[in-house]
Amino acid sequence: MHRQFALVAALAAGFAAAPLGAAAFAQDIKIAHVYGKTGALEAYAKQSHTGFMMGLEYATDGTMEIDGRKIVVIEKDTQLKPDIARAALAEAYGDDEVDLAVGPVSSGVALAMLPVAEEYGKLLIVEPAVADSITGENWNRYIFRTGRNSSQDAIANAVALGKEGVTIATLAQDYAFGRDGVAAFREALAGTGAKLAFEEYAPTDTQDFTASAQRIFDALKDVEGRKFLFVIWAGGNNPIGKIKAMEPERFGIEIATGGNILAAMKAYKALPGMEGATYYYHDIPKNPANDWLVSEHEKRHGSPPDFFTAGGMSAAIAVVEGIRKAGSTDTEELITAMEGMSFETPKGTMTFRAEDHQALQSMYHFKIRVDPDVEWGIPELVRELKIEDMAIPVRNTR
């Protein structure tokens, strides 16, 4: 009896002496990918998840482990509904006990999710939702974003279009993505010599753009000089092809827009020579991460990686590098490690700005070239706009 008690006591003492950190470090790293798997932005979501999983593979050299801890990804579908997204993220943080979350696709949904991250005191890495307000007025310290914001889009497109004597009208979706995008574009045009003369907003489910196009044509038709209709649109019902069919060139109006997914860029074949700026096109960046992504995506899917595939991969690399740098999945240690952190992505170097956790990154001024053997209009690089070329405003007030 005495010997048994001594053995139990010795074992208990041994367990007590073992460092708790070592036990915790052996636990799985749980990440929630909370995104719109169903709904109007399903194509974006699929790309984002594919890129995220490929990014984890790339950043861990195929082990899907960080410092000996297995990575487990839990998927949650927002259905593009803010209330469902809030509940899904709360479930991930609370019931699933994830270490951090990534997502979503929609800006409106993202804005609903931000307070949940703050309530639970856990990180949400926003990818690919774009609205400035995510890292602006609605930001909190638990939010990091690898995706570009509206200001980065706007400044890059203002560089492409904004010249003395140019007049521009905009057509955008009537929700956070579109309105934040136009506001940032308006601000970015200041000082370029170009004039923003008219703003048109349409519901995201608009099918008939006749009335919108007519208002835009009326606003621009009597204006002298070069005239553009600049379109900011995400998801289905993209109006470019429909408005092009209305022959805006009758009034000397050129259509312009930023980059998009390959399916949407099929409409660009009718717009040779069109200029704009894009977040990503697989042939533009030249770096090891993009070389791997393009090669592996071609092998596995028979097609080049798309707009949001690169974004998902960038988010995954940020997660892996952040945890490695922190040596932990503790939220406060991650924040300390990731503020100001630079990491290599398919777009080259990104850096999380300490003030608002927005990833600063390159954008690409392009001009559309048409190749009969390629299904979409090809955005050929005019100029890479590097981090130092763009003064991206800090918009948060917290």
Summary of the structure (lengths in Angstrom):
residues: 398
radius of gyration: 23.4
end to end distance: 63.5
largest distance: 102.0
contacts: 1409
relative contact order: 0.13
helix: 42%
strand: 22%
